[in-house]
Amino acid sequence: MEAVLKNVGRTVELLAVAAHSGVVNEWDEQTVTRAFHWARYCEHIYSRFHGNPVIRGVLEKQLQLTNHSLKEALPEYNAVSFLDLGRCQDLLLLWLLNNSALPVSIMKMLFETKASADSTSSNYEDVRGLCSQIIQCKSACTVLRPLLGVPSVGADAEVQGEMLMERLGSALSQSSDPLRAEDFLSSVLQEFEVAAEHLCPVIAAALLTTTDSAAQTASQDFLLDWLQSRRGTLQHVCTALPSKVLADLAKRHQKFRDAFCKLLKRWASEMEYRVTEGEWVHAATSSAVSFQKMTEHYLALFEACPSLRTEMEDELNARRIADGDFDVRGLSVWGDNLLALRK
C-alpha cells in the first residue's frame, strides 16, 4: 500500500507540473507517454478502490497531504480530489493544453489522429483521438455558430462540454452501476465550485452537443436526470445562462423544458409586489432573477417552442383567475405575467 500511496502522490505532482510549470517546455513524446501511463494508473486505482471506504480514506488522506504541499509551492494550484483520480487522463490533457509552455511539437503529437503501431498504447491513442475531436469541435464551433445563428456558450465551454460527454459516456459504458457516472459528475461540480459561472456554459454545451449514437443520447439523458436531481444546480444554470441558450436547451430536450417551465412558475410564486418600487421582486433577496428577466425567458421559450405559448398562457390565466380574477396591476403575479407577455 505504501508504494501505491507514493505513486499516487507523485502522479498528482506530475499533474501540477503539467498545469503550472515551464518544465513542460522540455518534455518529449516519451515523457508525455509516461505521464499518460501514470494517469491511467491512477484511474485504475480509482476503479479498484472507490467502493472500499477504508482504502479510499487512506488515499484521500494522502491526497490532502500532497495537495497541501503543492498549494504552498504553487498558489494557483487546484487541488486534486479522489474523484479526480477517475479522470486523470482528461485532467492531464486539459492542463497540458492550457500550459503556454507546452512545445508546439507536443501539441501536434497530441492532435495526431494516426493510430500507433504499438498496440500496448491503445489507451493513450484514445486520448490522442479525443484531442483530435476536441480541436475539430473548437474550430467548428468558433467559425460556424455565428454563421448559423446558433446561441454560443463560448468556444472553451464547448470544448469542455464535448469532453464532459466523452468522459460521461465512458463512465456509463464501463459499469452498469450509475455510481461511477454520478461520482464523475460530482467531481466536475466540485472542480467548478470556486468559479461556478463557468460550470453553467459547460453543462449547456454538453447538452447541446449533437448526438449521433444511442450512447451519446444516453449520456445526455443521464446528465439531465442528474441535473434535475440537484435543484440548486439546476436553478443556478437557469439563472446564469442567457434566455436564448435556455430556450435552445428546452427545444432540444423535453426533460429540460419541463424542468425549466416548472422553475419559472416557482420563481413567479415566490415573488411579491412592492408598491414603493412598483414592481414584482423575489421575497428571497438573494435571487438574481427579476420579473423582467423572467418575462424574457418566457418570450425566448415561446419563440423556440411556439406550441408552448397557448398552453402556458392558459395556465397563467387560470392562476390569475384563482387569485381573484383582477385586472389591476400588482394584485396577481400571474396576471402581470400575462400582460407582459402580450405587449
DANOR-V133694 format. One record per pair of residues at least 12 apart in sequence whose C-alpha atoms are under 10 Angstrom apart, sorted by the first residue. I is the first residue (numbers start at 1). J is the second residue. If there is no record, write none. Layout:
i=I j=J
i=I j=J
//
This chain:
i=1 j=55
i=1 j=58
i=1 j=59
i=4 j=41
i=4 j=42
i=4 j=45
i=4 j=59
i=5 j=58
i=5 j=59
i=5 j=60
i=5 j=61
i=5 j=62
i=5 j=63
i=6 j=62
i=7 j=38
i=7 j=41
i=7 j=42
i=8 j=38
i=8 j=39
i=8 j=41
i=8 j=42
i=8 j=45
i=8 j=59
i=8 j=62
i=8 j=63
i=8 j=66
i=8 j=85
i=9 j=42
i=9 j=59
i=9 j=62
i=9 j=63
i=9 j=64
i=9 j=65
i=9 j=66
i=9 j=67
i=10 j=38
i=10 j=66
i=11 j=35
i=11 j=36
i=11 j=37
i=11 j=38
i=11 j=39
i=11 j=41
i=11 j=42
i=11 j=85
i=11 j=88
i=11 j=92
i=12 j=38
i=12 j=39
i=12 j=42
i=12 j=63
i=12 j=66
i=12 j=67
i=12 j=70
i=12 j=79
i=12 j=80
i=12 j=81
i=12 j=85
i=12 j=88
i=12 j=92
i=13 j=66
i=13 j=67
i=13 j=69
i=13 j=70
i=13 j=80
i=14 j=35
i=14 j=38
i=14 j=39
i=14 j=92
i=15 j=35
i=15 j=38
i=15 j=39
i=15 j=77
i=15 j=78
i=15 j=80
i=15 j=88
i=15 j=89
i=15 j=91
i=15 j=92
i=15 j=93
i=15 j=95
i=15 j=96
i=16 j=67
i=16 j=70
i=16 j=71
i=16 j=74
i=16 j=76
i=16 j=77
i=16 j=78
i=16 j=79
i=16 j=80
i=16 j=92
i=16 j=95
i=16 j=96
i=17 j=70
i=17 j=74
i=17 j=77
i=17 j=92
i=17 j=95
i=17 j=96
i=17 j=99
i=18 j=32
i=18 j=35
i=18 j=91
i=18 j=92
i=18 j=93
i=18 j=94
i=18 j=95
i=18 j=96
i=18 j=97
i=18 j=98
i=18 j=99
i=18 j=101
i=18 j=102
i=19 j=76
i=19 j=77
i=19 j=78
i=19 j=91
i=19 j=92
i=19 j=93
i=19 j=94
i=19 j=95
i=19 j=96
i=19 j=97
i=19 j=98
i=19 j=99
i=19 j=100
i=19 j=101
i=19 j=102
i=20 j=74
i=20 j=76
i=20 j=77
i=20 j=78
i=20 j=95
i=20 j=96
i=20 j=98
i=20 j=99
i=20 j=100
i=20 j=101
i=21 j=74
i=21 j=96
i=21 j=99
i=21 j=100
i=21 j=101
i=21 j=102
i=22 j=99
i=22 j=100
i=22 j=101
i=22 j=102
i=23 j=101
i=23 j=102
i=24 j=96
i=24 j=99
i=24 j=100
i=24 j=101
i=24 j=102
i=24 j=103
i=24 j=106
i=25 j=99
i=25 j=100
i=25 j=101
i=25 j=102
i=25 j=103
i=25 j=104
i=25 j=105
i=25 j=106
i=26 j=101
i=26 j=102
i=26 j=103
i=26 j=106
i=27 j=101
i=27 j=102
i=27 j=103
i=27 j=105
i=27 j=106
i=28 j=103
i=28 j=105
i=28 j=106
i=28 j=109
i=29 j=105
i=29 j=106
i=29 j=109
i=29 j=110
i=32 j=92
i=32 j=93
i=32 j=96
i=32 j=106
i=32 j=109
i=32 j=110
i=32 j=124
i=33 j=121
i=33 j=124
i=33 j=125
i=34 j=124
i=35 j=89
i=35 j=92
i=35 j=93
i=35 j=124
i=36 j=88
i=36 j=89
i=36 j=90
i=36 j=92
i=36 j=93
i=36 j=121
i=36 j=123
i=36 j=124
i=36 j=127
i=37 j=89
i=37 j=121
i=37 j=123
i=37 j=124
i=38 j=88
i=38 j=89
i=39 j=85
i=39 j=86
i=39 j=87
i=39 j=88
i=39 j=89
i=39 j=90
i=39 j=91
i=39 j=92
i=39 j=93
i=39 j=124
i=40 j=85
i=40 j=86
i=40 j=87
i=40 j=88
i=40 j=89
i=40 j=90
i=40 j=123
i=40 j=124
i=41 j=85
i=41 j=86
i=41 j=88
i=41 j=89
i=42 j=82
i=42 j=84
i=42 j=85
i=42 j=86
i=42 j=87
i=42 j=88
i=42 j=89
i=43 j=82
i=43 j=83
i=43 j=84
i=43 j=85
i=43 j=86
i=43 j=87
i=43 j=88
i=43 j=89
i=44 j=85
i=44 j=86
i=44 j=87
i=44 j=88
i=45 j=59
i=45 j=82
i=45 j=85
i=45 j=86
i=46 j=59
i=46 j=82
i=46 j=83
i=46 j=84
i=46 j=85
i=46 j=86
i=46 j=87
i=46 j=88
i=46 j=180
i=47 j=85
i=47 j=86
i=47 j=174
i=47 j=180
i=50 j=82
i=50 j=83
i=50 j=85
i=50 j=86
i=50 j=179
i=50 j=180
i=50 j=183
i=51 j=179
i=51 j=180
i=56 j=82
i=57 j=82
i=59 j=81
i=59 j=82
i=60 j=80
i=60 j=81
i=60 j=82
i=60 j=83
i=61 j=82
i=62 j=82
i=63 j=79
i=63 j=80
i=63 j=81
i=63 j=82
i=64 j=79
i=64 j=80
i=64 j=81
i=64 j=82
i=66 j=79
i=66 j=80
i=67 j=79
i=67 j=80
i=67 j=81
i=78 j=191
i=78 j=194
i=79 j=191
i=80 j=187
i=80 j=191
i=81 j=187
i=81 j=190
i=81 j=191
i=82 j=183
i=82 j=187
i=83 j=180
i=83 j=183
i=83 j=184
i=83 j=185
i=83 j=186
i=83 j=187
i=83 j=188
i=83 j=190
i=84 j=183
i=84 j=184
i=84 j=186
i=84 j=187
i=84 j=188
i=84 j=190
i=84 j=191
i=85 j=184
i=85 j=187
i=86 j=167
i=86 j=171
i=86 j=180
i=86 j=183
i=86 j=184
i=86 j=187
i=87 j=167
i=87 j=168
i=87 j=171
i=87 j=184
i=87 j=187
i=87 j=188
i=89 j=123
i=89 j=124
i=89 j=127
i=90 j=127
i=90 j=130
i=90 j=131
i=90 j=163
i=90 j=164
i=90 j=166
i=90 j=167
i=93 j=110
i=93 j=127
i=93 j=128
i=93 j=130
i=93 j=131
i=94 j=131
i=94 j=159
i=94 j=160
i=94 j=163
i=96 j=110
i=97 j=110
i=97 j=131
i=107 j=131
i=108 j=131
i=108 j=132
i=109 j=128
i=109 j=131
i=110 j=124
i=110 j=125
i=110 j=127
i=110 j=128
i=110 j=129
i=110 j=130
i=110 j=131
i=110 j=132
i=111 j=127
i=111 j=128
i=111 j=129
i=111 j=130
i=111 j=131
i=111 j=132
i=111 j=133
i=111 j=134
i=111 j=135
i=111 j=136
i=112 j=125
i=112 j=128
i=112 j=129
i=112 j=131
i=112 j=132
i=113 j=125
i=113 j=126
i=113 j=127
i=113 j=128
i=113 j=129
i=113 j=130
i=113 j=131
i=113 j=132
i=113 j=133
i=114 j=128
i=114 j=129
i=115 j=128
i=115 j=129
i=130 j=162
i=130 j=163
i=130 j=166
i=130 j=167
i=131 j=159
i=131 j=163
i=133 j=159
i=133 j=162
i=133 j=163
i=133 j=166
i=134 j=158
i=134 j=159
i=134 j=160
i=134 j=161
i=134 j=162
i=134 j=163
i=135 j=159
i=136 j=159
i=137 j=155
i=137 j=158
i=137 j=159
i=137 j=162
i=137 j=209
i=138 j=154
i=138 j=155
i=138 j=156
i=138 j=157
i=138 j=158
i=138 j=159
i=138 j=160
i=138 j=162
i=139 j=155
i=139 j=159
i=140 j=155
i=141 j=153
i=141 j=154
i=141 j=155
i=141 j=156
i=141 j=158
i=141 j=159
i=142 j=154
i=142 j=155
i=142 j=156
i=142 j=158
i=143 j=155
i=150 j=244
i=150 j=245
i=150 j=248
i=151 j=208
i=151 j=242
i=151 j=243
i=151 j=244
i=151 j=245
i=151 j=246
i=151 j=247
i=151 j=248
i=152 j=201
i=152 j=204
i=152 j=205
i=152 j=242
i=152 j=244
i=152 j=245
i=153 j=198
i=153 j=200
i=153 j=201
i=153 j=202
i=153 j=203
i=153 j=204
i=153 j=205
i=153 j=208
i=153 j=241
i=153 j=242
i=153 j=245
i=154 j=201
i=154 j=202
i=154 j=205
i=155 j=201
i=155 j=202
i=155 j=205
i=156 j=198
i=156 j=201
i=156 j=202
i=156 j=205
i=157 j=198
i=157 j=199
i=157 j=200
i=157 j=201
i=157 j=202
i=157 j=203
i=157 j=204
i=157 j=205
i=157 j=206
i=158 j=201
i=158 j=202
i=158 j=203
i=158 j=204
i=158 j=205
i=158 j=206
i=158 j=208
i=158 j=209
i=159 j=202
i=159 j=205
i=159 j=206
i=160 j=199
i=160 j=201
i=160 j=202
i=160 j=203
i=160 j=205
i=160 j=206
i=161 j=199
i=161 j=201
i=161 j=202
i=161 j=203
i=161 j=204
i=161 j=205
i=161 j=206
i=161 j=207
i=161 j=208
i=161 j=209
i=162 j=202
i=162 j=203
i=162 j=205
i=162 j=206
i=162 j=207
i=162 j=208
i=162 j=209
i=162 j=210
i=163 j=202
i=163 j=206
i=164 j=184
i=164 j=185
i=164 j=188
i=164 j=202
i=164 j=203
i=164 j=205
i=164 j=206
i=164 j=207
i=164 j=219
i=164 j=223
i=165 j=203
i=165 j=205
i=165 j=206
i=165 j=207
i=165 j=209
i=165 j=211
i=165 j=215
i=165 j=216
i=165 j=217
i=165 j=219
i=165 j=220
i=165 j=223
i=166 j=206
i=166 j=215
i=166 j=216
i=166 j=219
i=167 j=181
i=167 j=184
i=167 j=185
i=167 j=219
i=168 j=180
i=168 j=181
i=168 j=182
i=168 j=184
i=168 j=185
i=168 j=216
i=168 j=218
i=168 j=219
i=168 j=220
i=168 j=222
i=168 j=223
i=169 j=181
i=169 j=215
i=169 j=216
i=169 j=217
i=169 j=218
i=169 j=219
i=169 j=220
i=169 j=222
i=170 j=215
i=170 j=216
i=170 j=219
i=171 j=183
i=171 j=184
i=171 j=219
i=172 j=215
i=172 j=218
i=172 j=219
i=172 j=222
i=173 j=215
i=173 j=219
i=178 j=222
i=181 j=219
i=181 j=222
i=181 j=223
i=181 j=226
i=182 j=222
i=182 j=223
i=182 j=226
i=185 j=223
i=185 j=226
i=185 j=227
i=186 j=226
i=189 j=233
i=196 j=233
i=196 j=236
i=196 j=237
i=196 j=240
i=197 j=236
i=197 j=237
i=197 j=239
i=197 j=240
i=197 j=241
i=198 j=240
i=199 j=233
i=199 j=236
i=199 j=237
i=199 j=240
i=200 j=233
i=200 j=234
i=200 j=236
i=200 j=237
i=200 j=238
i=200 j=239
i=200 j=240
i=200 j=241
i=201 j=237
i=201 j=240
i=201 j=241
i=201 j=242
i=201 j=245
i=202 j=237
i=203 j=220
i=203 j=223
i=203 j=224
i=203 j=227
i=203 j=237
i=204 j=237
i=204 j=238
i=204 j=241
i=204 j=245
i=204 j=246
i=204 j=248
i=204 j=249
i=205 j=245
i=205 j=249
i=206 j=219
i=206 j=220
i=206 j=223
i=207 j=219
i=207 j=220
i=207 j=221
i=207 j=223
i=207 j=224
i=207 j=248
i=207 j=249
i=207 j=252
i=207 j=253
i=207 j=256
i=208 j=220
i=208 j=245
i=208 j=248
i=208 j=249
i=208 j=252
i=208 j=253
i=210 j=252
i=220 j=253
i=221 j=253
i=221 j=255
i=221 j=256
i=224 j=253
i=224 j=254
i=224 j=255
i=224 j=256
i=224 j=259
i=225 j=255
i=225 j=256
i=227 j=256
i=227 j=259
i=228 j=255
i=228 j=256
i=228 j=259
i=228 j=260
i=231 j=259
i=231 j=263
i=234 j=256
i=234 j=259
i=234 j=260
i=234 j=263
i=235 j=259
i=235 j=260
i=235 j=263
i=235 j=264
i=235 j=267
i=235 j=287
i=236 j=287
i=236 j=288
i=238 j=259
i=238 j=260
i=238 j=263
i=238 j=264
i=238 j=289
i=238 j=297
i=239 j=287
i=239 j=288
i=239 j=289
i=239 j=290
i=239 j=293
i=239 j=294
i=240 j=288
i=240 j=289
i=242 j=293
i=242 j=296
i=242 j=297
i=242 j=300
i=243 j=293
i=243 j=294
i=243 j=295
i=243 j=296
i=243 j=297
i=243 j=298
i=243 j=299
i=243 j=300
i=243 j=301
i=244 j=296
i=244 j=297
i=244 j=299
i=244 j=300
i=244 j=301
i=244 j=303
i=244 j=304
i=245 j=297
i=245 j=300
i=245 j=301
i=246 j=260
i=246 j=297
i=246 j=300
i=246 j=301
i=246 j=304
i=247 j=260
i=247 j=297
i=247 j=298
i=247 j=299
i=247 j=300
i=247 j=301
i=247 j=302
i=247 j=303
i=247 j=304
i=247 j=305
i=248 j=300
i=248 j=301
i=248 j=303
i=248 j=304
i=248 j=305
i=249 j=301
i=249 j=304
i=250 j=301
i=250 j=304
i=250 j=305
i=251 j=301
i=251 j=302
i=251 j=303
i=251 j=304
i=251 j=305
i=251 j=306
i=252 j=304
i=252 j=305
i=257 j=301
i=257 j=305
i=257 j=308
i=260 j=297
i=260 j=298
i=260 j=301
i=261 j=297
i=261 j=298
i=261 j=301
i=261 j=308
i=261 j=312
i=264 j=289
i=264 j=294
i=264 j=295
i=264 j=297
i=264 j=298
i=265 j=294
i=265 j=312
i=265 j=316
i=265 j=334
i=267 j=281
i=267 j=282
i=267 j=283
i=267 j=287
i=267 j=289
i=267 j=290
i=267 j=291
i=267 j=294
i=268 j=280
i=268 j=281
i=268 j=282
i=268 j=289
i=268 j=290
i=268 j=291
i=268 j=294
i=268 j=332
i=268 j=333
i=268 j=334
i=268 j=337
i=269 j=282
i=269 j=283
i=269 j=332
i=269 j=333
i=269 j=334
i=270 j=282
i=270 j=283
i=270 j=284
i=270 j=287
i=270 j=333
i=271 j=283
i=271 j=284
i=271 j=290
i=271 j=291
i=271 j=332
i=271 j=333
i=272 j=284
i=272 j=330
i=272 j=331
i=272 j=332
i=272 j=333
i=273 j=329
i=273 j=330
i=273 j=331
i=273 j=332
i=273 j=333
i=274 j=330
i=275 j=330
i=278 j=329
i=278 j=330
i=279 j=291
i=279 j=292
i=279 j=329
i=279 j=330
i=279 j=333
i=279 j=336
i=280 j=292
i=280 j=330
i=280 j=332
i=280 j=333
i=280 j=336
i=291 j=333
i=291 j=336
i=291 j=337
i=291 j=340
i=292 j=337
i=292 j=340
i=294 j=337
i=295 j=336
i=295 j=337
i=295 j=338
i=295 j=340
i=295 j=341
i=296 j=340
i=296 j=341
i=298 j=312
i=298 j=337
i=298 j=340
i=298 j=341
i=299 j=340
i=299 j=341
i=299 j=342
i=302 j=341
i=309 j=341
i=312 j=338
i=313 j=334
i=313 j=335
i=313 j=337
i=313 j=338
i=313 j=341
i=313 j=342
i=314 j=338
i=315 j=334
i=315 j=338
i=316 j=333
i=316 j=334
i=316 j=335
i=316 j=336
i=316 j=337
i=316 j=338
i=317 j=334
i=317 j=335
i=317 j=336
i=317 j=337
i=317 j=338
i=318 j=334
i=318 j=335
i=319 j=332
i=319 j=333
i=319 j=334
i=319 j=335
i=320 j=332
i=320 j=333
i=320 j=334
i=320 j=335
i=320 j=336
i=320 j=337
i=320 j=338
i=321 j=334
i=321 j=335
i=322 j=334
i=323 j=335
i=327 j=339
//
